[in-house]
Amino acid sequence: MKNCVGATIAAGTVFALSSFAAHAVSVSGADKAVFPGSALKITDARPAEQQASDYTQLSHWVSSCSYGIYRLGDSATSPGKLELLKIDLEKSLGGQLNDKTLIVSSYVMYLNARQEMLKGNAFGNYATGGLIGSLMVGSFESDCTKEATPEGWYDPSEANAKASPVIVLISASIDGDNYAVRVVFSPSKPIGLSPEGDAGTAYANVLHRANMSLADKIRTRLELATAPESSPTVANAALPLGIKSAANVTSETVTSIYFRSDPHGVAISTLDPDGAGAQAGMRVGDVITAVDGRRVDSIEDLRTLLSSTTITGAQVQLNRLGIDLAVQVQL
């Protein structure tokens, strides 16, 4: 495959390959540093298959749930994934990342063309097509759950167009904090496997979305560590679960960025590592949104709900960097 000579990241912004000659380095194995002399250092700890430059079809067996799913290599855009990641993070966060190291344990992009391949609408001779293809879509589609599709899976509700979706997954850490990003992009028209022209631009735009999502999560964590909440913080023994200090979440607080709508709950500011909350898996920065399914809007709500329970444990619903989860705590 050929590299494209440029990739459009946002309207009016085109990065040419020559612009990055001073930064580009060869990275062939895990745990090699990228851009070691720049303000932000990136360590590429991806598995070897994610560092490949070309694309890989995950299965050639039509009956496999991985049939028609392509893992797209670093040559899908020029510059490649980690180069674009560094550019986007430094543009978005600037000096906040000076002298920090981002460890990228996974950064992978998939084109899930399974349905189009079975229908005969994608990639010419590789497609099945015709009546057989239509029957295959119906017979195989129901079996392809998330569990049966180890890579490149998406929920049909995430794809709002007929063209094959692109899925990007990032796992990375900085200063001991772990971040996970998942982006599903549903293009208005099919994207080919060649990185040249419109396809390269489309893939670069998808990576840009994922990079900006990661930047938002890092920014939120940094702001939580350095900026006071605009809502008053309650401290010390007045709080349950070993929470030493916390703040109500409103639309004005830093943690409201975690919510798509209706920000609410109690954001944990400091936590006793030996307390019931930490032992159950809670972390600083988590937002408590409910207890046993009952909504929490304030610290007083949290205190009331936990004190009114008649059992020795409770399920606490959390929002962690935009991800909903639940932990079981012992009271």
C-alpha positions in Angstrom: 0.0 0.0 0.0 1.1 3.5 -0.7 1.1 6.3 1.9 -1.0 9.3 1.1 1.0 12.6 1.0 -1.3 14.5 3.3 -4.3 14.0 5.6 -7.0 16.5 6.4 -7.6 16.6 10.2 -10.1 19.4 10.4 -11.6 21.9 8.0 -8.9 24.1 6.6 -6.0 22.2 8.3 -4.0 19.9 6.1 -0.8 18.2 7.4 1.7 17.3 4.7 4.1 14.4 5.3 7.1 16.8 4.9 5.9 18.9 7.8 6.7 16.0 10.2 10.2 15.1 8.9 11.8 16.4 12.0 9.6 14.2 14.3 9.2 11.0 12.4 11.0 7.9 13.7 11.0 4.2 13.0 9.1 2.2 15.6 9.1 -1.5 15.0 8.7 -3.1 18.5 6.9 -2.5 21.8 8.1 -0.1 24.4 10.1 2.1 22.0 9.9 5.8 22.6 8.5 8.1 19.9 9.6 11.7 19.7 12.0 11.4 22.7 13.2 15.1 22.3 9.8 16.7 22.3 7.7 18.2 25.2 5.4 15.2 25.3 7.0 11.7 25.1 5.0 8.8 23.7 6.0 5.2 24.4 4.7 2.7 21.9 3.8 -0.4 23.9 1.2 -1.7 21.4 1.3 -5.4 20.5 3.2 -6.2 17.3 0.1 -6.7 15.2 -1.0 -3.2 15.9 2.3 -1.7 14.8 2.0 -3.2 11.2 1.9 -0.7 8.4 -0.5 -2.5 6.1 -4.1 -3.7 6.7 -5.0 -7.2 7.7 -8.3 -9.0 7.0 -9.0 -10.8 10.3 -10.6 -13.9 8.7 -11.2 -15.2 5.2 -13.9 -17.7 6.4 -17.3 -16.4 5.5 -18.9 -18.1 8.5 -16.5 -16.3 10.9 -17.8 -13.2 12.7 -14.4 -11.7 11.9 -15.0 -12.0 8.1 -15.0 -8.6 6.4 -13.3 -6.9 9.4 -10.0 -5.2 8.6 -7.4 -4.1 11.1 -6.0 -0.9 9.5 -2.3 -0.4 9.8 -0.3 2.8 10.5 -0.1 3.6 6.7 -3.8 4.2 6.6 -3.0 7.8 7.3 0.2 9.8 6.8 1.4 10.8 9.4 0.5 7.6 11.2 -1.6 7.0 14.3 1.0 8.0 17.0 2.3 10.9 15.1 -1.3 12.3 14.7 -2.0 11.5 18.4 1.0 13.6 19.5 0.1 16.5 17.3 -3.5 16.5 18.5 -2.6 16.2 22.2 0.0 19.0 22.0 -2.4 21.2 20.1 -5.2 20.6 22.5 -3.4 20.5 25.9 -0.2 22.5 25.1 2.2 22.9 28.0 0.1 20.8 30.4 1.9 17.8 28.9 5.4 19.1 29.2 7.9 16.5 30.3 5.1 13.8 30.6 5.2 10.4 29.0 2.1 8.8 27.5 2.3 5.0 27.3 0.1 3.7 24.5 -0.7 0.1 25.2 -3.3 -0.2 22.4 -4.2 2.0 19.5 -6.1 0.2 16.7 -8.5 1.1 13.9 -10.9 -1.3 12.2 -13.1 -1.1 9.2 -16.0 -3.5 9.8 -17.2 -4.3 6.2 -18.7 -7.6 7.1 -22.3 -7.0 6.1 -21.3 -5.2 2.9 -18.9 -8.0 2.0 -21.6 -10.6 2.5 -24.1 -8.6 0.4 -21.5 -8.2 -2.4 -21.3 -4.4 -2.1 -17.6 -4.1 -1.0 -14.2 -4.6 -2.4 -15.0 -6.3 -5.7 -14.0 -9.9 -5.9 -13.7 -10.4 -2.2 -17.5 -10.0 -1.7 -20.0 -12.9 -1.8 -23.0 -11.0 -3.1 -26.2 -12.0 -4.7 -28.9 -14.2 -3.2 -26.4 -16.3 -1.3 -24.8 -13.2 0.2 -28.2 -11.9 1.3 -29.1 -15.2 2.9 -25.7 -15.2 4.6 -26.3 -11.8 6.2 -29.5 -13.1 7.8 -28.0 -16.4 9.0 -24.7 -15.1 10.3 -25.7 -11.7 11.7 -27.6 -12.9 14.8 -24.6 -15.0 15.9 -22.1 -12.2 15.8 -22.3 -10.9 19.3 -19.7 -8.9 21.0 -18.4 -12.0 22.6 -18.1 -13.8 19.3 -16.3 -10.9 17.6 -13.0 -10.4 19.4 -11.9 -7.4 17.3 -13.8 -4.7 15.4 -17.2 -5.2 16.9 -19.9 -2.5 17.0 -23.5 -2.3 18.1 -25.9 -1.7 15.2 -27.2 1.3 17.1 -23.8 2.9 16.8 -23.9 3.0 13.0 -26.4 5.5 11.6 -25.5 5.1 7.9 -25.4 2.2 5.4 -21.7 2.4 4.8 -19.3 0.2 6.8 -18.3 1.8 10.1 -14.8 2.5 11.4 -14.0 1.7 15.0 -11.1 3.2 16.9 -9.9 1.9 20.3 -7.2 3.6 22.4 -5.8 2.4 25.7 -3.1 4.6 27.3 -1.8 5.9 30.6 -0.1 9.0 31.8 1.2 9.7 35.4 -0.3 6.3 36.4 -3.8 7.2 35.3 -5.4 4.9 32.7 -7.6 6.1 29.9 -9.8 4.2 27.4 -11.4 5.6 24.3 -13.8 4.0 21.9 -15.1 5.8 18.8 -17.4 4.4 16.1 -17.7 6.5 13.0 -20.4 5.8 10.5 -19.5 7.4 7.1 -22.0 8.7 4.7 -20.4 6.8 1.8 -18.2 3.7 1.7 -14.5 4.1 2.5 -12.0 2.0 0.6 -8.9 0.3 1.9 -6.4 2.4 0.0 -5.2 5.3 2.1 -5.0 7.7 -0.9 -7.4 10.5 -1.5 -10.7 10.7 0.3 -10.1 7.4 2.2 -7.0 8.8 3.8 -8.8 12.0 4.8 -11.7 10.0 6.2 -9.5 7.8 8.3 -7.5 10.8 9.6 -10.7 12.5 10.7 -11.8 9.4 12.6 -8.4 9.3 14.4 -8.7 13.0 15.1 -12.1 12.3 16.8 -10.6 9.6 19.0 -7.5 11.7 19.8 -9.7 14.6 20.9 -11.8 12.3 23.1 -8.5 11.2 24.8 -7.4 14.8 25.1 -10.7 15.7 26.8 -10.3 12.9 29.3 -6.7 13.8 30.1 -7.7 17.5 30.5 -10.5 16.6 32.9 -8.1 14.5 35.1 -5.5 17.3 35.1 -8.1 19.9 36.0 -9.5 17.8 38.8 -6.0 17.5 40.2 -5.2 21.3 40.1 -8.5 23.2 40.1 -11.0 23.6 42.9 -14.6 22.6 42.3 -17.0 25.5 41.9 -19.3 23.6 44.3 -18.3 23.7 48.0 -16.4 20.6 49.2 -17.3 18.7 52.3 -14.5 17.1 54.2 -13.5 14.6 56.8 -15.6 12.4 59.0 -19.0 13.7 57.8 -18.7 11.6 54.7 -19.3 7.8 54.5 -17.3 5.0 52.7 -13.9 6.5 53.7 -14.5 9.5 51.4 -12.4 12.3 52.9 -13.7 15.1 50.7 -16.2 15.4 47.9 -18.2 17.9 46.0 -21.7 18.1 44.4 -21.6 17.9 40.6 -23.5 20.5 38.7 -23.3 21.8 35.1 -20.7 24.3 36.3 -18.2 21.9 37.8 -15.3 20.3 36.0 -16.7 16.8 36.3 -19.8 17.7 34.3 -17.8 16.9 31.1 -18.3 13.2 32.0 -22.1 13.4 31.3 -23.8 13.6 27.9 -26.7 15.2 29.7 -28.1 15.9 33.2 -24.8 16.1 35.2 -25.4 15.0 38.8 -23.9 13.2 41.7 -21.0 13.5 44.1 -17.4 13.7 42.9 -14.8 12.1 45.1 -11.9 14.5 45.8 -9.9 12.5 48.3 -10.3 8.9 49.5 -9.0 6.9 52.4 -7.2 3.9 50.8 -8.3 1.7 53.7 -12.0 2.8 53.6 -14.9 0.9 52.3 -15.1 2.9 49.1 -11.5 2.3 48.1 -11.7 -1.4 49.1 -14.7 -1.7 46.7 -12.8 -0.2 43.8 -13.7 3.5 44.0 -11.1 6.1 42.8 -10.5 9.7 43.3 -12.3 11.5 40.4 -15.2 9.0 40.4 -18.7 10.5 40.5 -21.3 8.7 42.6 -24.5 8.9 40.7 -26.8 6.4 42.5 -27.0 4.0 45.5 -29.0 0.8 44.9 -30.6 2.4 41.9 -31.7 5.5 43.7 -30.4 8.8 42.3 -27.8 10.8 44.1 -27.8 14.6 43.5 -25.9 15.8 46.5 -23.6 14.8 49.4 -26.7 14.9 51.7 -28.5 12.5 49.3 -25.5 10.1 49.6 -25.4 10.3 53.3 -29.1 9.7 53.7 -29.3 6.8 51.3 -26.4 5.0 52.8 -27.6 5.5 56.4 -31.1 4.4 55.6 -30.2 1.0 54.2 -31.0 -2.0 56.4 -28.5 -4.4 54.9 -24.7 -4.6 55.3 -23.9 -3.8 51.7 -25.0 -1.5 48.9 -24.4 -1.2 45.1 -23.0 2.2 44.3 -23.3 3.4 40.7 -20.4 5.5 39.4 -19.4 7.6 36.4 -15.7 7.2 35.8 -14.4 9.5 33.0 -17.7 9.1 31.2 -18.0 5.3 31.7 -20.9 4.0 33.9 -20.0 1.2 36.3 -21.1 -0.2 39.7 -19.3 -1.4 42.7 -20.5 -3.4 45.7 -19.5 -1.8 49.1 -19.7 -3.2 52.5 -21.2 -0.9 55.1 
